[in-house]
Amino acid sequence: MDNELTSRTARSLIAACSAGLFTLGSTGDATAAFQYVYVYDNGAGTCVADYSEITPADGGTMTSKSSIWSNSCGTQSYAGANTLATNMMTLWYDFNTASWIKCGETGWFYNATARYEMRLYAVNVQATCVGINHWYANNTGAYGAINGAWQGGWYPSGNEWITSTALAPSKPPAEPKISAADAVRTGQVRIGSPQGPKATKAQLQPAPGRRDLPFRSASRHRYEASVSP
């Protein structure tokens, strides 16, 4: 399935929002770049949703979520323990080389107990990369265990200009010449620095490990993992 939100998916998510299950794009910040898409659809009414967001608050705040939807992908499912997996990857844009750079990744986190979604949250992401006054994006991996196998995919948020909360906001330059989503799709992402090697698909869109391996469910270096009841 194409990763773009289909009209049917849009109707399902809007209906879910109206029912109080979701608050789309309402973060309390003046701006936020986010994508909320189905990254898997089995064609029989079950989907996996990927929520990928970045805001300029607190030096760059990122949120990543995974969830499973059923009943023609219109109802969010209460997922059993260890059946949701979420991974968060930080990207920044270099104008000199017109390329996106991968500078951080949480690795996979799994829901230790039954929940509606698996959520990762990170603040001050600029401190782990190249600092303020750069374009950043959040590349989110979202998977669900469907019939015993991991199904899902990756999707980046939009681009967000990150500056310091202690200083007057700097005026952002023009938008990146290539969006983070296009860079990931076409392999135009480098590892570590503008001179680093181009990232492979496995490095940009890794799949979760086997479900019988130890699960990561606690906090990890600047990141907070949580689940929604």
Secondary structure, DSSP 8 states (H G I E B T S, - for coil): --SS--HHHHHHHHHHHHTTS---S--SSS--EEEEEEEEE-SSS-EEEEEEEEESGGG-EEEEEEEEEETTTTEE--B-TT-EEEEEEEEEEETTTTEEEEEEE---EE-SS-BSEEEEEE--GGGGTT-SSEEEEEEEEEEEEETTEEEEEEEE---EEE--TTS------S--SS-HHHHHHHT-EEESSTTS-B--HHHHS-----TTS----S-BTTEEEEEE-
